[in-house]
Amino acid sequence: EHKKKEIQPFKEGGCQPPPSGSLVPLGERDDNRWLQYDSTNLPKTQAQWESTTFVDKTHWGFYTWPKPMLTYAPVEEQPPLGRKREDMSEGEAIIFDHFTNQEFVDKLIGFLSLEDRKGRDKFSNR
């Protein structure tokens, strides 16, 4: 299982949390700016990349922060990649077995590419 760590989002943003009980406006704020894409501040080295905090929930920080705020721990604390099947957990081994079975993969691709409403599909941006 992937290890997680607790972070303090206001500390990540370099600012103080609001007073207890006060309303925080939604949207872009100083406390969530560290989460937003900034093309002028991209990690350029492996060390910078690995020290960057990534958040996998796109809505966190826009309205409020979860308590506790958990993100994935650094790469050196995660299970190694490229493990042998016998080094995997039971759940990982089941997934590995299925995705290394060509018959399963062929059936999955066939299922995912079915068009159940051919000719009646409509695109809506709403």
N, CA, C and O atoms as CSV, one atom per row, in Angstrom:
chain,resi,resn,atom,element,x,y,z
A,1,GLU,N,N,0.841,-1.183,0.000
A,1,GLU,CA,C,0.000,0.000,0.000
A,1,GLU,C,C,0.881,1.239,0.000
A,1,GLU,O,O,1.940,1.260,0.628
A,2,HIS,N,N,0.442,2.259,-0.701
A,2,HIS,CA,C,1.211,3.489,-0.790
A,2,HIS,C,C,1.083,4.297,0.493
A,2,HIS,O,O,-0.014,4.529,1.000
A,3,LYS,N,N,2.225,4.715,0.997
A,3,LYS,CA,C,2.269,5.466,2.241
A,3,LYS,C,C,1.844,6.910,2.001
A,3,LYS,O,O,2.167,7.508,0.975
A,4,LYS,N,N,1.118,7.453,2.966
A,4,LYS,CA,C,0.683,8.848,2.886
A,4,LYS,C,C,1.299,9.621,4.038
A,4,LYS,O,O,1.734,9.047,5.037
A,5,LYS,N,N,1.325,10.943,3.874
A,5,LYS,CA,C,1.827,11.816,4.932
A,5,LYS,C,C,0.839,12.957,5.116
A,5,LYS,O,O,0.142,13.350,4.181
A,6,GLU,N,N,0.790,13.474,6.318
A,6,GLU,CA,C,-0.079,14.616,6.601
A,6,GLU,C,C,0.698,15.899,6.327
A,6,GLU,O,O,1.858,16.030,6.715
A,7,ILE,N,N,0.045,16.840,5.656
A,7,ILE,CA,C,0.674,18.138,5.407
A,7,ILE,C,C,-0.213,19.243,5.953
A,7,ILE,O,O,-1.401,19.044,6.209
A,8,GLN,N,N,0.380,20.394,6.124
A,8,GLN,CA,C,-0.336,21.591,6.559
A,8,GLN,C,C,-0.442,22.509,5.346
A,8,GLN,O,O,0.547,23.146,4.982
A,9,PRO,N,N,-1.619,22.598,4.702
A,9,PRO,CA,C,-1.730,23.364,3.465
A,9,PRO,C,C,-1.354,24.843,3.591
A,9,PRO,O,O,-0.803,25.417,2.652
A,10,PHE,N,N,-1.639,25.457,4.719
A,10,PHE,CA,C,-1.288,26.870,4.881
A,10,PHE,C,C,0.231,27.039,4.965
A,10,PHE,O,O,0.788,28.016,4.466
A,11,LYS,N,N,0.888,26.070,5.605
A,11,LYS,CA,C,2.357,26.096,5.675
A,11,LYS,C,C,2.944,25.894,4.277
A,11,LYS,O,O,3.917,26.554,3.912
A,12,GLU,N,N,2.354,24.982,3.490
A,12,GLU,CA,C,2.797,24.770,2.101
A,12,GLU,C,C,2.668,26.063,1.310
A,12,GLU,O,O,3.509,26.363,0.462
A,13,GLY,N,N,1.616,26.828,1.584
A,13,GLY,CA,C,1.381,28.083,0.877
A,13,GLY,C,C,2.144,29.262,1.458
A,13,GLY,O,O,2.113,30.360,0.902
A,14,GLY,N,N,2.831,29.040,2.576
A,14,GLY,CA,C,3.604,30.110,3.193
A,14,GLY,C,C,2.744,31.194,3.798
A,14,GLY,O,O,3.125,32.364,3.800
A,15,CYS,N,N,1.571,30.811,4.318
A,15,CYS,CA,C,0.691,31.817,4.927
A,15,CYS,C,C,0.049,31.249,6.189
A,15,CYS,O,O,0.155,30.056,6.471
A,16,GLN,N,N,-0.605,32.104,6.927
A,16,GLN,CA,C,-1.248,31.725,8.179
A,16,GLN,C,C,-2.681,31.256,7.926
A,16,GLN,O,O,-3.355,31.792,7.047
A,17,PRO,N,N,-3.154,30.267,8.680
A,17,PRO,CA,C,-4.561,29.873,8.549
A,17,PRO,C,C,-5.465,30.996,9.051
A,17,PRO,O,O,-5.063,31.792,9.900
A,18,PRO,N,N,-6.684,31.058,8.524
A,18,PRO,CA,C,-7.606,32.109,8.986
A,18,PRO,C,C,-8.027,31.846,10.432
A,18,PRO,O,O,-7.915,30.720,10.917
A,19,PRO,N,N,-8.502,32.866,11.109
A,19,PRO,CA,C,-8.969,32.674,12.488
A,19,PRO,C,C,-10.074,31.611,12.536
A,19,PRO,O,O,-10.880,31.503,11.611
A,20,SER,N,N,-10.103,30.853,13.586
A,20,SER,CA,C,-11.097,29.794,13.750
A,20,SER,C,C,-12.508,30.360,13.635
A,20,SER,O,O,-12.833,31.373,14.255
A,21,GLY,N,N,-13.338,29.703,12.841
A,21,GLY,CA,C,-14.723,30.106,12.674
A,21,GLY,C,C,-14.957,31.125,11.582
A,21,GLY,O,O,-16.109,31.417,11.259
A,22,SER,N,N,-13.902,31.680,11.000
A,22,SER,CA,C,-14.103,32.678,9.939
A,22,SER,C,C,-14.361,31.985,8.609
A,22,SER,O,O,-13.891,30.872,8.373
A,23,LEU,N,N,-15.104,32.649,7.755
A,23,LEU,CA,C,-15.405,32.108,6.437
A,23,LEU,C,C,-14.248,32.395,5.489
A,23,LEU,O,O,-13.692,33.493,5.475
A,24,VAL,N,N,-13.899,31.387,4.701
A,24,VAL,CA,C,-12.821,31.532,3.727
A,24,VAL,C,C,-13.465,31.628,2.354
A,24,VAL,O,O,-14.281,30.776,2.003
A,25,PRO,N,N,-13.118,32.654,1.559
A,25,PRO,CA,C,-13.729,32.765,0.230
A,25,PRO,C,C,-13.290,31.614,-0.659
A,25,PRO,O,O,-12.164,31.130,-0.546
A,26,LEU,N,N,-14.180,31.176,-1.544
A,26,LEU,CA,C,-13.795,30.101,-2.448
A,26,LEU,C,C,-12.981,30.660,-3.592
A,26,LEU,O,O,-13.024,31.857,-3.873
A,27,GLY,N,N,-12.240,29.792,-4.249
A,27,GLY,CA,C,-11.457,30.199,-5.408
A,27,GLY,C,C,-9.977,30.314,-5.126
A,27,GLY,O,O,-9.454,29.708,-4.191
A,28,GLU,N,N,-9.308,31.103,-5.950
A,28,GLU,CA,C,-7.866,31.279,-5.838
A,28,GLU,C,C,-7.544,32.183,-4.656
A,28,GLU,O,O,-8.047,33.301,-4.544
A,29,ARG,N,N,-6.685,31.662,-3.773
A,29,ARG,CA,C,-6.265,32.400,-2.586
A,29,ARG,C,C,-4.779,32.149,-2.366
A,29,ARG,O,O,-4.188,31.282,-3.009
A,30,ASP,N,N,-4.184,32.905,-1.459
A,30,ASP,CA,C,-2.764,32.701,-1.145
A,30,ASP,C,C,-2.502,31.291,-0.617
A,30,ASP,O,O,-1.454,30.709,-0.895
A,31,ASP,N,N,-3.447,30.743,0.139
A,31,ASP,CA,C,-3.220,29.425,0.738
A,31,ASP,C,C,-3.314,28.277,-0.256
A,31,ASP,O,O,-2.863,27.177,0.061
A,32,ASN,N,N,-3.883,28.481,-1.453
A,32,ASN,CA,C,-3.939,27.384,-2.428
A,32,ASN,C,C,-3.144,27.685,-3.700
A,32,ASN,O,O,-3.200,26.927,-4.668
A,33,ARG,N,N,-2.407,28.795,-3.690
A,33,ARG,CA,C,-1.627,29.151,-4.874
A,33,ARG,C,C,-0.557,28.101,-5.188
A,33,ARG,O,O,-0.242,27.880,-6.357
A,34,TRP,N,N,0.008,27.450,-4.161
A,34,TRP,CA,C,1.033,26.422,-4.361
A,34,TRP,C,C,0.497,25.223,-5.130
A,34,TRP,O,O,1.266,24.443,-5.692
A,35,LEU,N,N,-0.805,25.083,-5.152
A,35,LEU,CA,C,-1.450,23.953,-5.802
A,35,LEU,C,C,-1.696,24.196,-7.288
A,35,LEU,O,O,-1.895,23.258,-8.059
A,36,GLN,N,N,-1.679,25.453,-7.670
A,36,GLN,CA,C,-2.026,25.842,-9.035
A,36,GLN,C,C,-0.821,25.724,-9.963
A,36,GLN,O,O,0.319,25.921,-9.545
A,37,TYR,N,N,-1.086,25.404,-11.218
A,37,TYR,CA,C,-0.028,25.273,-12.219
A,37,TYR,C,C,0.625,26.626,-12.455
A,37,TYR,O,O,-0.052,27.635,-12.651
A,38,ASP,N,N,1.948,26.629,-12.432
A,38,ASP,CA,C,2.704,27.856,-12.670
A,38,ASP,C,C,3.846,27.509,-13.618
A,38,ASP,O,O,4.824,26.880,-13.211
A,39,SER,N,N,3.727,27.914,-14.875
A,39,SER,CA,C,4.729,27.559,-15.889
A,39,SER,C,C,6.083,28.208,-15.618
A,39,SER,O,O,7.087,27.790,-16.196
A,40,THR,N,N,6.131,29.211,-14.760
A,40,THR,CA,C,7.412,29.854,-14.451
A,40,THR,C,C,8.128,29.182,-13.285
A,40,THR,O,O,9.259,29.545,-12.959
A,41,ASN,N,N,7.478,28.207,-12.655
A,41,ASN,CA,C,8.060,27.560,-11.485
A,41,ASN,C,C,7.926,26.040,-11.592
A,41,ASN,O,O,7.361,25.399,-10.707
A,42,LEU,N,N,8.442,25.475,-12.669
A,42,LEU,CA,C,8.341,24.036,-12.891
A,42,LEU,C,C,9.556,23.324,-12.305
A,42,LEU,O,O,10.662,23.864,-12.352
A,43,PRO,N,N,9.374,22.119,-11.753
A,43,PRO,CA,C,10.537,21.372,-11.265
A,43,PRO,C,C,11.411,20.938,-12.442
A,43,PRO,O,O,10.926,20.317,-13.388
A,44,LYS,N,N,12.698,21.268,-12.375
A,44,LYS,CA,C,13.604,20.984,-13.486
A,44,LYS,C,C,14.589,19.867,-13.189
A,44,LYS,O,O,15.233,19.354,-14.104
A,45,THR,N,N,14.718,19.485,-11.936
A,45,THR,CA,C,15.636,18.401,-11.566
A,45,THR,C,C,14.839,17.305,-10.867
A,45,THR,O,O,13.696,17.509,-10.459
A,46,GLN,N,N,15.460,16.151,-10.740
A,46,GLN,CA,C,14.794,15.050,-10.053
A,46,GLN,C,C,14.520,15.420,-8.600
A,46,GLN,O,O,13.457,15.099,-8.068
A,47,ALA,N,N,15.467,16.088,-7.959
A,47,ALA,CA,C,15.277,16.485,-6.555
A,47,ALA,C,C,14.107,17.455,-6.412
A,47,ALA,O,O,13.311,17.332,-5.481
A,48,GLN,N,N,13.997,18.422,-7.330
A,48,GLN,CA,C,12.869,19.363,-7.280
A,48,GLN,C,C,11.555,18.629,-7.516
A,48,GLN,O,O,10.564,18.894,-6.835
A,49,TRP,N,N,11.542,17.713,-8.470
A,49,TRP,CA,C,10.340,16.952,-8.783
A,49,TRP,C,C,9.884,16.150,-7.572
A,49,TRP,O,O,8.703,16.149,-7.222
A,50,GLU,N,N,10.835,15.467,-6.935
A,50,GLU,CA,C,10.492,14.601,-5.808
A,50,GLU,C,C,10.137,15.383,-4.551
A,50,GLU,O,O,9.510,14.831,-3.645
A,51,SER,N,N,10.523,16.655,-4.473
A,51,SER,CA,C,10.152,17.455,-3.307
A,51,SER,C,C,8.849,18.227,-3.522
A,51,SER,O,O,8.369,18.901,-2.611
A,52,THR,N,N,8.273,18.131,-4.730
A,52,THR,CA,C,7.013,18.804,-5.029
A,52,THR,C,C,5.861,18.026,-4.397
A,52,THR,O,O,5.816,16.799,-4.489
A,53,THR,N,N,4.940,18.728,-3.763
A,53,THR,CA,C,3.763,18.093,-3.174
A,53,THR,C,C,2.673,18.042,-4.232
A,53,THR,O,O,2.237,19.075,-4.741
A,54,PHE,N,N,2.236,16.826,-4.556
A,54,PHE,CA,C,1.164,16.644,-5.525
A,54,PHE,C,C,-0.110,16.252,-4.786
A,54,PHE,O,O,-0.070,15.461,-3.843
A,55,VAL,N,N,-1.224,16.800,-5.212
A,55,VAL,CA,C,-2.522,16.515,-4.605
A,55,VAL,C,C,-3.401,15.893,-5.685
A,55,VAL,O,O,-3.565,16.467,-6.762
A,56,ASP,N,N,-3.964,14.722,-5.401
A,56,ASP,CA,C,-4.724,14.000,-6.423
A,56,ASP,C,C,-6.208,14.343,-6.453
A,56,ASP,O,O,-6.933,13.814,-7.295
A,57,LYS,N,N,-6.673,15.191,-5.581
A,57,LYS,CA,C,-8.077,15.621,-5.587
A,57,LYS,C,C,-8.127,17.074,-6.042
A,57,LYS,O,O,-7.666,17.968,-5.332
A,58,THR,N,N,-8.683,17.309,-7.223
A,58,THR,CA,C,-8.632,18.645,-7.817
A,58,THR,C,C,-9.475,19.678,-7.073
A,58,THR,O,O,-9.250,20.878,-7.229
A,59,HIS,N,N,-10.424,19.242,-6.281
A,59,HIS,CA,C,-11.280,20.200,-5.571
A,59,HIS,C,C,-10.715,20.605,-4.210
A,59,HIS,O,O,-11.187,21.581,-3.626
A,60,TRP,N,N,-9.729,19.894,-3.694
A,60,TRP,CA,C,-9.172,20.238,-2.380
A,60,TRP,C,C,-8.518,21.609,-2.441
A,60,TRP,O,O,-7.735,21.895,-3.347
A,61,GLY,N,N,-8.836,22.429,-1.498
A,61,GLY,CA,C,-8.256,23.754,-1.409
A,61,GLY,C,C,-9.043,24.827,-2.124
A,61,GLY,O,O,-8.826,26.011,-1.868
A,62,PHE,N,N,-9.945,24.458,-3.006
A,62,PHE,CA,C,-10.729,25.475,-3.721
A,62,PHE,C,C,-11.807,26.043,-2.799
A,62,PHE,O,O,-12.023,27.254,-2.749
A,63,TYR,N,N,-12.466,25.168,-2.086
A,63,TYR,CA,C,-13.490,25.609,-1.129
A,63,TYR,C,C,-12.925,25.630,0.290
A,63,TYR,O,O,-13.037,26.617,1.017
A,64,THR,N,N,-12.320,24.510,0.650
A,64,THR,CA,C,-11.780,24.351,1.997
A,64,THR,C,C,-10.725,23.247,1.953
A,64,THR,O,O,-10.544,22.599,0.922
A,65,TRP,N,N,-10.046,23.036,3.048
A,65,TRP,CA,C,-9.036,21.982,3.132
A,65,TRP,C,C,-9.563,20.843,3.990
A,65,TRP,O,O,-10.216,21.087,5.004
A,66,PRO,N,N,-9.288,19.597,3.597
A,66,PRO,CA,C,-9.698,18.480,4.442
A,66,PRO,C,C,-8.841,18.441,5.707
A,66,PRO,O,O,-7.709,18.924,5.724
A,67,LYS,N,N,-9.394,17.869,6.742
A,67,LYS,CA,C,-8.654,17.703,7.997
A,67,LYS,C,C,-8.734,16.237,8.383
A,67,LYS,O,O,-9.833,15.761,8.667
A,68,PRO,N,N,-7.670,15.515,8.409
A,68,PRO,CA,C,-6.318,15.941,8.060
A,68,PRO,C,C,-6.121,15.944,6.545
A,68,PRO,O,O,-6.839,15.261,5.815
A,69,MET,N,N,-5.146,16.714,6.087
A,69,MET,CA,C,-4.797,16.781,4.662
A,69,MET,C,C,-3.703,15.747,4.411
A,69,MET,O,O,-2.570,15.904,4.865
A,70,LEU,N,N,-4.060,14.678,3.675
A,70,LEU,CA,C,-3.111,13.602,3.402
A,70,LEU,C,C,-2.708,13.603,1.940
A,70,LEU,O,O,-3.557,13.701,1.053
A,71,THR,N,N,-1.422,13.495,1.692
A,71,THR,CA,C,-0.893,13.355,0.334
A,71,THR,C,C,0.057,12.166,0.344
A,71,THR,O,O,0.379,11.628,1.404
A,72,TYR,N,N,0.499,11.762,-0.831
A,72,TYR,CA,C,1.426,10.645,-0.896
A,72,TYR,C,C,2.788,11.048,-0.343
A,72,TYR,O,O,3.272,12.153,-0.586
A,73,ALA,N,N,3.390,10.138,0.400
A,73,ALA,CA,C,4.728,10.347,0.955
A,73,ALA,C,C,5.750,10.366,-0.185
A,73,ALA,O,O,5.426,9.970,-1.305
A,74,PRO,N,N,6.974,10.819,0.082
A,74,PRO,CA,C,7.996,10.861,-0.965
A,74,PRO,C,C,8.240,9.484,-1.592
A,74,PRO,O,O,7.944,8.445,-1.003
A,75,VAL,N,N,8.785,9.518,-2.800
A,75,VAL,CA,C,8.983,8.304,-3.586
A,75,VAL,C,C,9.836,7.265,-2.849
A,75,VAL,O,O,9.600,6.065,-2.988
A,76,GLU,N,N,10.817,7.713,-2.072
A,76,GLU,CA,C,11.675,6.745,-1.371
A,76,GLU,C,C,10.939,5.987,-0.268
A,76,GLU,O,O,11.428,4.966,0.215
A,77,GLU,N,N,9.768,6.481,0.130
A,77,GLU,CA,C,8.968,5.789,1.143
A,77,GLU,C,C,7.871,4.925,0.526
A,77,GLU,O,O,7.101,4.293,1.251
A,78,GLN,N,N,7.792,4.891,-0.797
A,78,GLN,CA,C,6.761,4.121,-1.497
A,78,GLN,C,C,7.283,2.733,-1.863
A,78,GLN,O,O,8.493,2.516,-1.914
A,79,PRO,N,N,6.366,1.790,-2.120
A,79,PRO,CA,C,6.821,0.467,-2.564
A,79,PRO,C,C,7.601,0.606,-3.868
A,79,PRO,O,O,7.251,1.428,-4.716
A,80,PRO,N,N,8.643,-0.183,-4.030
A,80,PRO,CA,C,9.430,-0.081,-5.266
A,80,PRO,C,C,8.617,-0.508,-6.485
A,80,PRO,O,O,7.728,-1.355,-6.390
A,81,LEU,N,N,8.938,0.094,-7.637
A,81,LEU,CA,C,8.289,-0.284,-8.887
A,81,LEU,C,C,8.995,-1.509,-9.463
A,81,LEU,O,O,10.115,-1.824,-9.061
A,82,GLY,N,N,8.356,-2.192,-10.389
A,82,GLY,CA,C,8.982,-3.331,-11.056
A,82,GLY,C,C,9.171,-4.534,-10.150
A,82,GLY,O,O,10.095,-5.324,-10.346
A,83,ARG,N,N,8.299,-4.678,-9.157
A,83,ARG,CA,C,8.409,-5.816,-8.240
A,83,ARG,C,C,7.989,-7.109,-8.919
A,83,ARG,O,O,7.245,-7.098,-9.899
A,84,LYS,N,N,8.469,-8.208,-8.394
A,84,LYS,CA,C,8.025,-9.519,-8.868
A,84,LYS,C,C,6.663,-9.815,-8.260
A,84,LYS,O,O,6.295,-9.250,-7.230
A,85,ARG,N,N,5.924,-10.701,-8.903
A,85,ARG,CA,C,4.574,-11.019,-8.448
A,85,ARG,C,C,4.560,-11.464,-6.987
A,85,ARG,O,O,3.665,-11.089,-6.231
A,86,GLU,N,N,5.534,-12.249,-6.596
A,86,GLU,CA,C,5.554,-12.765,-5.216
A,86,GLU,C,C,5.829,-11.669,-4.176
A,86,GLU,O,O,5.619,-11.885,-2.982
A,87,ASP,N,N,6.295,-10.500,-4.622
A,87,ASP,CA,C,6.522,-9.384,-3.705
A,87,ASP,C,C,5.323,-8.451,-3.600
A,87,ASP,O,O,5.357,-7.482,-2.842
A,88,MET,N,N,4.257,-8.735,-4.359
A,88,MET,CA,C,3.074,-7.884,-4.370
A,88,MET,C,C,2.079,-8.317,-3.304
A,88,MET,O,O,2.089,-9.459,-2.846
A,89,SER,N,N,1.214,-7.370,-2.919
A,89,SER,CA,C,0.125,-7.721,-2.001
A,89,SER,C,C,-0.881,-8.577,-2.768
A,89,SER,O,O,-0.810,-8.684,-3.993
A,90,GLU,N,N,-1.803,-9.174,-2.051
A,90,GLU,CA,C,-2.799,-10.035,-2.695
A,90,GLU,C,C,-3.612,-9.255,-3.735
A,90,GLU,O,O,-3.846,-9.750,-4.837
A,91,GLY,N,N,-4.038,-8.049,-3.387
A,91,GLY,CA,C,-4.816,-7.231,-4.314
A,91,GLY,C,C,-4.025,-6.848,-5.553
A,91,GLY,O,O,-4.556,-6.879,-6.664
A,92,GLU,N,N,-2.756,-6.485,-5.371
A,92,GLU,CA,C,-1.910,-6.137,-6.507
A,92,GLU,C,C,-1.678,-7.346,-7.407
A,92,GLU,O,O,-1.667,-7.221,-8.632
A,93,ALA,N,N,-1.493,-8.513,-6.799
A,93,ALA,CA,C,-1.238,-9.731,-7.574
A,93,ALA,C,C,-2.448,-10.098,-8.436
A,93,ALA,O,O,-2.283,-10.562,-9.564
A,94,ILE,N,N,-3.650,-9.897,-7.922
A,94,ILE,CA,C,-4.865,-10.194,-8.695
A,94,ILE,C,C,-4.932,-9.288,-9.922
A,94,ILE,O,O,-5.206,-9.751,-11.029
A,95,ILE,N,N,-4.682,-8.004,-9.722
A,95,ILE,CA,C,-4.690,-7.065,-10.848
A,95,ILE,C,C,-3.586,-7.407,-11.838
A,95,ILE,O,O,-3.811,-7.396,-13.048
A,96,PHE,N,N,-2.406,-7.706,-11.336
A,96,PHE,CA,C,-1.273,-8.084,-12.186
A,96,PHE,C,C,-1.625,-9.308,-13.028
A,96,PHE,O,O,-1.368,-9.332,-14.232
A,97,ASP,N,N,-2.215,-10.323,-12.394
A,97,ASP,CA,C,-2.584,-11.542,-13.118
A,97,ASP,C,C,-3.559,-11.247,-14.254
A,97,ASP,O,O,-3.421,-11.786,-15.352
A,98,HIS,N,N,-4.535,-10.398,-13.992
A,98,HIS,CA,C,-5.524,-10.085,-15.018
A,98,HIS,C,C,-4.914,-9.311,-16.182
A,98,HIS,O,O,-5.190,-9.615,-17.343
A,99,PHE,N,N,-4.096,-8.324,-15.882
A,99,PHE,CA,C,-3.552,-7.487,-16.951
A,99,PHE,C,C,-2.359,-8.103,-17.670
A,99,PHE,O,O,-1.887,-7.550,-18.663
A,100,THR,N,N,-1.871,-9.227,-17.191
A,100,THR,CA,C,-0.845,-9.968,-17.938
A,100,THR,C,C,-1.466,-11.147,-18.679
A,100,THR,O,O,-0.760,-11.924,-19.322
A,101,ASN,N,N,-2.789,-11.278,-18.586
A,101,ASN,CA,C,-3.531,-12.319,-19.305
A,101,ASN,C,C,-4.077,-11.686,-20.586
A,101,ASN,O,O,-4.987,-10.859,-20.533
A,102,GLN,N,N,-3.521,-12.075,-21.737
A,102,GLN,CA,C,-3.889,-11.449,-23.009
A,102,GLN,C,C,-5.377,-11.611,-23.325
A,102,GLN,O,O,-5.988,-10.702,-23.887
A,103,GLU,N,N,-5.961,-12.745,-22.976
A,103,GLU,CA,C,-7.385,-12.960,-23.233
A,103,GLU,C,C,-8.230,-11.933,-22.463
A,103,GLU,O,O,-9.176,-11.367,-23.012
A,104,PHE,N,N,-7.885,-11.700,-21.200
A,104,PHE,CA,C,-8.597,-10.711,-20.397
A,104,PHE,C,C,-8.461,-9.313,-21.018
A,104,PHE,O,O,-9.451,-8.594,-21.154
A,105,VAL,N,N,-7.242,-8.934,-21.391
A,105,VAL,CA,C,-6.991,-7.609,-21.966
A,105,VAL,C,C,-7.793,-7.432,-23.257
A,105,VAL,O,O,-8.385,-6.376,-23.477
A,106,ASP,N,N,-7.814,-8.466,-24.115
A,106,ASP,CA,C,-8.580,-8.386,-25.364
A,106,ASP,C,C,-10.072,-8.198,-25.088
A,106,ASP,O,O,-10.732,-7.395,-25.749
A,107,LYS,N,N,-10.601,-8.936,-24.114
A,107,LYS,CA,C,-12.019,-8.803,-23.761
A,107,LYS,C,C,-12.310,-7.415,-23.194
A,107,LYS,O,O,-13.335,-6.813,-23.517
A,108,LEU,N,N,-11.417,-6.910,-22.355
A,108,LEU,CA,C,-11.612,-5.595,-21.762
A,108,LEU,C,C,-11.614,-4.507,-22.843
A,108,LEU,O,O,-12.478,-3.631,-22.839
A,109,ILE,N,N,-10.661,-4.563,-23.756
A,109,ILE,CA,C,-10.606,-3.576,-24.837
A,109,ILE,C,C,-11.866,-3.667,-25.692
A,109,ILE,O,O,-12.438,-2.645,-26.071
A,110,GLY,N,N,-12.299,-4.891,-25.996
A,110,GLY,CA,C,-13.523,-5.063,-26.773
A,110,GLY,C,C,-14.727,-4.485,-26.054
A,110,GLY,O,O,-15.566,-3.828,-26.669
A,111,PHE,N,N,-14.817,-4.728,-24.753
A,111,PHE,CA,C,-15.931,-4.205,-23.968
A,111,PHE,C,C,-15.904,-2.684,-23.918
A,111,PHE,O,O,-16.940,-2.040,-24.084
A,112,LEU,N,N,-14.734,-2.109,-23.693
A,112,LEU,CA,C,-14.627,-0.654,-23.568
A,112,LEU,C,C,-14.840,0.073,-24.893
A,112,LEU,O,O,-15.117,1.272,-24.909
A,113,SER,N,N,-14.710,-0.651,-25.998
A,113,SER,CA,C,-14.880,0.008,-27.291
A,113,SER,C,C,-16.259,-0.251,-27.913
A,113,SER,O,O,-16.495,0.116,-29.064
A,114,LEU,N,N,-17.163,-0.876,-27.164
A,114,LEU,CA,C,-18.519,-1.094,-27.660
A,114,LEU,C,C,-19.244,0.234,-27.821
A,114,LEU,O,O,-19.113,1.131,-26.989
A,115,GLU,N,N,-20.002,0.347,-28.890
A,115,GLU,CA,C,-20.838,1.528,-29.085
A,115,GLU,C,C,-22.283,1.091,-28.916
A,115,GLU,O,O,-22.869,0.504,-29.826
A,116,ASP,N,N,-22.852,1.371,-27.764
A,116,ASP,CA,C,-24.217,0.914,-27.507
A,116,ASP,C,C,-25.269,1.851,-28.096
A,116,ASP,O,O,-26.438,1.480,-28.200
A,117,ARG,N,N,-24.863,3.063,-28.484
A,117,ARG,CA,C,-25.831,3.990,-29.054
A,117,ARG,C,C,-25.296,4.557,-30.369
A,117,ARG,O,O,-25.360,5.763,-30.603
A,118,LYS,N,N,-24.780,3.699,-31.207
A,118,LYS,CA,C,-24.150,4.133,-32.452
A,118,LYS,C,C,-25.116,4.988,-33.272
A,118,LYS,O,O,-26.259,4.605,-33.525
A,119,GLY,N,N,-24.624,6.151,-33.677
A,119,GLY,CA,C,-25.437,7.050,-34.479
A,119,GLY,C,C,-26.347,7.945,-33.662
A,119,GLY,O,O,-26.863,8.934,-34.185
A,120,ARG,N,N,-26.557,7.626,-32.397
A,120,ARG,CA,C,-27.431,8.445,-31.553
A,120,ARG,C,C,-26.643,9.221,-30.509
A,120,ARG,O,O,-27.218,10.007,-29.756
A,121,ASP,N,N,-25.325,9.008,-30.458
A,121,ASP,CA,C,-24.497,9.733,-29.490
A,121,ASP,C,C,-24.495,11.216,-29.825
A,121,ASP,O,O,-24.393,11.604,-30.989
A,122,LYS,N,N,-24.606,12.022,-28.809
A,122,LYS,CA,C,-24.546,13.462,-28.990
A,122,LYS,C,C,-23.584,14.030,-27.964
A,122,LYS,O,O,-23.561,13.595,-26.813
A,123,PHE,N,N,-22.797,14.995,-28.382
A,123,PHE,CA,C,-21.873,15.643,-27.481
A,123,PHE,C,C,-22.532,16.859,-26.852
A,123,PHE,O,O,-23.189,17.651,-27.526
A,124,SER,N,N,-22.341,16.988,-25.551
A,124,SER,CA,C,-22.849,18.162,-24.861
A,124,SER,C,C,-21.754,18.635,-23.917
A,124,SER,O,O,-21.198,17.832,-23.168
A,125,ASN,N,N,-21.435,19.921,-23.942
A,125,ASN,CA,C,-20.411,20.448,-23.063
A,125,ASN,C,C,-20.981,20.853,-21.698
A,125,ASN,O,O,-20.285,21.485,-20.903
A,126,ARG,N,N,-22.206,20.505,-21.430
A,126,ARG,CA,C,-22.836,20.835,-20.151
A,126,ARG,C,C,-22.880,19.664,-19.228
A,126,ARG,O,O,-23.381,19.778,-18.110
